[in-house]
Amino acid sequence: METFILLMFDDEIWQEFSEEQQSFWIGKIREFAKSIDSRIIQADPLNSVGRVLTEDKVEVVDFAGNPNAATGYFIFQATDFDEAVEVASNCPTLEFGGRIQLRRVGH
């Protein structure tokens, strides 16, 4: 088995949802997580506030609403990239217009 990380990019869409819509999609994401539970190593939403480090400074940044900032992740196992794509293609983030970045972890 190989390890993959699925990064979700959807905050600019998420910020426009009502509380009811957010609850609905949170439920769908939880269903997705349950459907791949045996594959998951770790999965969590990401806080919007983080740090950007350069050689000479540390800057506090709020990534909320930034379409280029990841909002959550799943680290999971699959036999190969094709199977990982099959798993990731069922993530509800794609259903509501978000994007996913899928990458192999390690070599």
VEXMI-611850 format. One line per field, with one value per residue (C-alpha): z negated, y, x negated. Coordinates in steps of 0.5 Angstrom, whole numbers. Each point is the difference from the previous one (the first is absolute). Example, Ala and Ser with C-alpha at 12.3 -4.5 7.8 and 13.67 -1.06 7.14 Angstrom:
<pts>
w	[-16|2]
v	[-9|7]
u	[-25|-2]
</pts>
This chain:
<pts>
w	[0|1|-4|3|-2|2|-1|1|3|-1|-5|5|1|-7|-3|5|-3|-5|-7|3|6|-4|-4|6|3|-7|0|7|-2|-6|4|5|-6|-2|7|0|-8|1|5|-4|-4|-2|2|-3|2|0|-4|4|-4|1|1|6|-2|5|-2|-4|-3|-2|2|-3|6|1|6|-1|7|4|5|0|-7|-2|-5|-2|2|0|0|2|3|7|4|6|3|4|-6|-4|5|0|-8|1|5|-5|-4|-1|1|7|0|-3|5|-4|2|-2|0|0|-2|-1|-7|0|6]
v	[0|7|6|6|7|3|8|4|7|3|5|6|-5|-2|8|1|-6|1|-4|-5|-1|-1|-5|-4|0|-2|-6|-2|1|-4|-6|0|-1|-5|-4|0|-1|-6|4|6|2|7|5|7|7|5|6|7|3|-2|3|1|-1|3|1|6|0|-3|3|-2|-1|-1|-5|1|1|-1|-5|-2|-2|-8|0|-8|-6|-8|-4|-7|-6|-3|-5|5|7|-3|-2|6|4|-4|1|7|1|-2|6|5|6|-1|-1|8|2|0|-3|-6|-1|-7|-2|-6|1|-2|-3]
u	[0|-2|2|3|2|7|0|6|1|7|0|2|6|1|0|6|4|6|-1|5|-4|-6|3|3|-7|-4|5|-2|-7|1|3|-6|-5|4|0|-7|-1|-5|-4|-1|-6|2|5|1|3|-6|1|0|-5|-7|-7|-5|-7|-6|-7|1|7|6|7|7|4|8|1|8|3|-7|2|-8|0|2|6|-1|-3|0|-6|2|-3|2|-4|-2|2|6|3|-2|4|6|0|-1|5|6|-2|6|-5|1|7|1|-5|-7|-6|-5|-7|-2|-8|-4|-3|-7|-4]
</pts>
